[in-house]
Amino acid sequence: MDHPNNSDGQCRIAVDAMGGDFAPATAVLGALQAYHQSKDFELLLVGNKDEILKIASSNQFSIKEEMIVHTDEVIEMGDSPTLSIKKKPNSSIVIGAKLVKEKKADGFVSAGNTGAMTVSSIFNIGRIKGVVRPTLTAPFPNEKDGFTFISDVGAFVDSKPLHLFGYAILSSIFIEEIYGIKNPKIGLLNVGEEEGKGYQLTSETGKLLSDSNLNYIGNVEGKDIFKGTVDLVVCDGFIGNILLKFAESIIPFLKARIKNYASLAILNKLRALMVRTPLREALKSTNYELHGGLPLLGVDGISIIGHGSSTPLAIKNMVLRAKEMHHKNLIKKIEVAINQYSVNQ
C-alpha cells in the first residue's frame, strides 16, 4: 500500500476514521472540523475510502482523495488487543501507527479499541530510548480551577517501581510543556501520607522518587486529587483506571440526582432550573470532550487515545492536541529530559 510522503516538513496528523462507538461518522466529522478550523497542518483519514467520502459529502465537507489512506480491516472494540494487531495488519489502528513510525505522519489519534491502540503504538511506533513502559496521563479537575493529573490510568494494569518512576518523569514533562506548569509537584497515591504506609510497590517507588531530581513531595491520598494538593499523582494503571472510570461517573450521577429531585414537586423543579446554568458552568472543565483524548507518553511519536463514545468535538480536540504536541516538539523534549534524572530506567 502506498502511503503519503511527509518530506516537506508540514505537520501531518493521521486519524483513525474507523475507531469509536459511532465511527466512522464521528471520527470523520471531528477530524474535518479540526482541519477546517486550523489549516496549518495536513490531515490523513485512515479507513474505508468509500465510507469516508460518503460521510464528507453528506455533510458538505470538501475532501481530496489523497487525504485518505484506505484500509479494509477494522479492529472492533471487543477484539483482543494483541491478537487483533496480528490478525488484522491492514486495520486502521495498525496502519495509522505505522504512518508515524515511517515518518509519514507526525501523530495518530484514535477513539478505537484502547488496548489495541496501546499495543499498536508500542510495537509499531516504538518507545523512546530509555522508556520501559509508556503511560496514559489524565487530567482531573480540582478545587483550584485547575487540574490534577493522574498517571497511569490504564495503559498497563500491573507495574513495578521503575515503571511508576518512569510514569512520573514522562507525565511531568508533558504537564510542564503542554499545560505550562513549571516543575510540577508530584505525589504518590497511597493509603496515608506518612512514610512507610502502603505496600512494597509504593514504598520502593517512594524511595526512587525521593532520590530523583523530580519535585516529589511524598505520599498523597485520594482526597488530594480533587483538592489539588499536587499537580501529578502517580499510581499503577489498575488503580488509575478505576479512578478514571469512577470520576467519569460523577457527573451523570449528579444529573440523575438533580432530575430525580426536580421530579418530586413543581417547587423542586424551579429550584433545579435556577442552579442548572451556574452548575453547568462550574463543571464545564469536567467535560472530556474539551480535552479530547489521552496521550500515550513514552512512545517515539504522538499517539492520542480517545474515549470510545467520543463525539465529533472530542475527536476535533484530539487532533488539535496532537498538532500542539508536534509544534511544541514534545517527543524530542522527552528524549532530552529522560536522561536528566538520576535513576536509570
C-alpha positions, -999 to 999 in steps of 0.1 A, spaced: 0 0 0 13 34 -9 14 59 19 18 96 15 53 111 19 59 138 46 92 151 32 80 188 32 81 191 69 44 201 72 27 188 104 6 158 94 -19 142 117 -35 108 109 -69 100 123 -84 65 127 -117 70 108 -129 36 119 -123 39 156 -150 45 182 -186 35 191 -200 58 164 -174 56 137 -168 64 110 -192 93 112 -180 109 144 -143 103 136 -145 118 101 -166 148 111 -145 156 141 -112 154 121 -126 175 93 -139 201 118 -103 204 132 -88 206 97 -112 234 86 -107 253 119 -69 252 118 -55 247 84 -18 249 95 -15 211 93 -22 182 69 -49 157 77 -49 120 68 -80 99 73 -72 62 78 -100 38 70 -125 27 44 -123 52 15 -159 48 2 -174 54 37 -151 84 44 -160 101 11 -197 94 17 -197 110 51 -178 140 40 -201 146 10 -233 142 30 -221 168 55 -209 193 28 -172 189 35 -149 190 6 -121 164 8 -93 154 -15 -88 117 -21 -51 120 -13 -62 128 23 -74 92 26 -53 62 34 -76 32 26 -78 2 49 -101 -27 46 -99 -41 81 -114 -28 114 -103 -38 150 -136 -39 169 -140 -26 204 -143 -61 218 -113 -76 200 -83 -89 218 -56 -62 216 -26 -83 209 -43 -109 187 -62 -83 166 -29 -64 158 -15 -97 144 -47 -109 126 -57 -75 111 -25 -60 98 -44 -38 74 -66 -23 101 -68 14 106 -52 12 140 -22 -7 127 -17 14 95 -21 47 114 6 38 139 29 27 110 24 60 93 40 76 124 68 50 126 76 57 89 76 94 95 47 98 71 26 113 99 36 132 130 8 120 151 -20 94 152 -53 97 171 -80 71 176 -111 66 197 -110 29 189 -100 -1 210 -78 13 238 -58 -19 243 -52 -23 206 -42 13 202 -17 10 230 -2 -23 217 -1 -10 181 16 23 193 42 4 213 50 -22 187 46 -2 155 58 33 166 82 20 192 94 35 225 116 65 232 151 53 242 152 49 280 115 44 284 105 9 296 67 15 297 46 42 282 18 57 303 -16 73 299 -20 106 318 -54 120 325 -64 155 339 -88 156 368 -104 189 377 -96 202 412 -108 228 437 -83 254 424 -99 257 390 -70 237 375 -62 201 370 -45 173 390 -30 148 366 -31 110 372 -6 86 357 -11 58 349 -48 54 341 -47 21 323 -20 17 298 -8 -12 319 -26 -28 349 5 -41 366 36 -21 374 69 -22 391 86 7 410 108 16 380 76 18 358 59 42 382 91 62 384 91 64 346 55 75 346 64 104 369 91 115 345 71 113 313 40 130 328 59 158 345 75 167 311 41 166 294 24 188 321 52 214 320 54 216 282 17 214 273 0 230 304 27 254 314 30 241 350 67 246 358 84 220 380 51 202 388 46 188 423 44 151 424 27 128 449 25 90 452 -10 77 457 -12 58 490 -34 49 519 -18 75 541 6 105 539 31 91 564 63 74 552 62 36 554 25 34 545 13 11 518 29 -20 504 61 -29 486 53 -12 453 46 22 469 75 20 494 101 12 468 86 38 443 87 64 470 124 58 475 131 62 438 111 94 436 128 108 468 163 101 453 155 118 420 155 154 407 118 154 404 97 177 426 84 149 448 66 159 480 57 124 493 25 103 497 -9 117 489 -44 102 495 -74 100 472 -89 132 487 -59 152 475 -68 146 438 -98 170 438 -81 193 464 -52 199 441 -26 192 467 -1 182 439 0 186 401 6 150 394 -5 118 412 14 86 404 -2 52 407 -3 19 389 -27 15 360 -51 -8 378 -59 18 404 -56 47 380 -82 32 356 -106 26 385 -102 63 395 -108 74 359 -139 54 355 -152 65 389 -146 102 381 -164 98 347 -195 85 366 -198 116 389 -214 140 365 -240 115 352 -248 107 389 -253 143 398 -275 149 368 -296 119 377 -300 130 414 -310 165 403 -335 151 378 -350 129 405 -352 158 429 -369 180 403 -395 154 395 -408 153 431 -425 187 431 -430 219 410 -411 239 435 -382 215 433 -382 218 395 -379 256 398 -350 253 422 -333 229 399 -337 252 370 -322 281 390 -290 262 396 -287 245 363 -267 272 344 -242 280 372 -237 243 378 -231 236 342 -205 264 340 -188 253 372 -185 217 359 -175 227 324 -139 217 328 -150 181 336 -163 176 301 -139 151 285 -148 164 250 -128 196 257 -97 175 263 -103 151 235 -82 121 245 -52 110 265 -16 110 252 3 77 253 35 92 267 68 74 260 63 62 225 85 76 198 58 96 182 25 113 191 -3 88 199 -36 100 214 -63 76 226 -98 88 229 -129 76 247 -149 50 227 -180 72 229 -161 103 216 -182 129 198 -170 150 168 -160 177 193 -138 153 212 -122 140 180 -116 176 169 -98 184 201 -78 152 199 -65 163 165 -57 198 177 -39 184 208 -18 162 186 -9 192 164 0 212 196 23 184 208 40 184 175 45 221 173 59 221 208 83 193 199 72 172 228 88 139 217 123 155 214 119 172 247 111 139 264 141 123 247 164 150 261 148 152 296 146 114 302 183 113 307 184 141 333 171 120 362 193 101 385 177 67 383 184 47 351 153 31 337 
